[in-house]
Each structure stands twice: as structure tokens, then as C-alpha cells.
Amino acid sequence: MKVRFLLDENLSPRLKLAIFRFNPQIDILRVGDSSTPSFGTSDPDILVYLEQSQRILLTDNRASMPQHLEAHWNCNRSIWGLFWLRPQANIREIAEDLNLIWETTEAEEWKNQLAWIPL
């Protein structure tokens, strides 16, 4: 199965556009888009959505997400991956790495994995 992504609401919508410019076939949504959690959805609910929708989360939320993720795993739940965005990364670097990940890996490889982007 191909990798599918969800951008956290605190990330710029320009990132989604940059990724589509790189490769319009990449399946990427942003919190607040149609059929995704609405803006302001709690981290625990985002994690449940990720599990159900089989999407990898891209976020820079290192304040609250780690403890919510730990609680999620402690309830024997899973996620399809989580990518932390490096603070110094620019949009082009992120888009390049996501394109590479989309082209060269399968979704199952990222299950319950955490990674930093750019790689």
C-alpha cells in the first residue's frame, strides 16, 4: 500500500502545495480539509484518525504530541508513522523527502515508526 500523509494544522498550507508541485499523485491531506479532523481536534483524536485512515502524520508539535503518542501506544493502539519536521528545514527539503518516501517505501514499513524530516 502506498504511503499517505496528514499534515498537522499548525504546518503551513504552502507545504501541501509544494508537495503537489513536486508530485501531484501523492496522497496528502491537512487537518481541516474535507474528510479530515477539524481545526482544534485534540492530539489523541488525531492519533485515532491516523490509525483508522492509515496516514502518516507530519508535525512539528514536540510539546504535547509525545505524551499523547505514548498514551496511545499504552492502550495497545498503533499509528502508521509520525514524521517530526526539523525546525531548520525548508519547504523544498521536506517536499523532496516526502516524494522520495512516497516513491520508494510502502506504508507498512512506517507502522509505529518515528522519523525526522528531512531525513
Secondary structure in CASP SS format (residue, H / E / C, confidence):
PFRMAT SS
TARGET T0000
AUTHOR 0000-0000-0000
METHOD secondary structure of the structure
MODEL  1
M C 1.00
K C 1.00
V C 1.00
R E 1.00
F E 1.00
L E 1.00
L E 1.00
D C 1.00
E C 1.00
N C 1.00
L C 1.00
S C 1.00
P H 1.00
R H 1.00
L H 1.00
K H 1.00
L H 1.00
A H 1.00
I H 1.00
F H 1.00
R H 1.00
F H 1.00
N C 1.00
P C 1.00
Q C 1.00
I C 1.00
D E 1.00
I E 1.00
L E 1.00
R E 1.00
V C 1.00
G C 1.00
D C 1.00
S C 1.00
S C 1.00
T C 1.00
P C 1.00
S C 1.00
F C 1.00
G C 1.00
T C 1.00
S C 1.00
D H 1.00
P H 1.00
D H 1.00
I H 1.00
L H 1.00
V H 1.00
Y H 1.00
L H 1.00
E H 1.00
Q H 1.00
S H 1.00
Q C 1.00
R C 1.00
I E 1.00
L E 1.00
L E 1.00
T E 1.00
D C 1.00
N C 1.00
R C 1.00
A C 1.00
S C 1.00
M H 1.00
P H 1.00
Q H 1.00
H H 1.00
L H 1.00
E H 1.00
A H 1.00
H H 1.00
W H 1.00
N H 1.00
C C 1.00
N C 1.00
R C 1.00
S C 1.00
I C 1.00
W C 1.00
G C 1.00
L E 1.00
F E 1.00
W E 1.00
L E 1.00
R C 1.00
P C 1.00
Q C 1.00
A C 1.00
N C 1.00
I H 1.00
R H 1.00
E H 1.00
I H 1.00
A H 1.00
E H 1.00
D H 1.00
L H 1.00
N H 1.00
L H 1.00
I H 1.00
W H 1.00
E H 1.00
T H 1.00
T C 1.00
E C 1.00
A H 1.00
E H 1.00
E H 1.00
W H 1.00
K C 1.00
N C 1.00
Q C 1.00
L E 1.00
A E 1.00
W E 1.00
I E 1.00
P C 1.00
L C 1.00
END
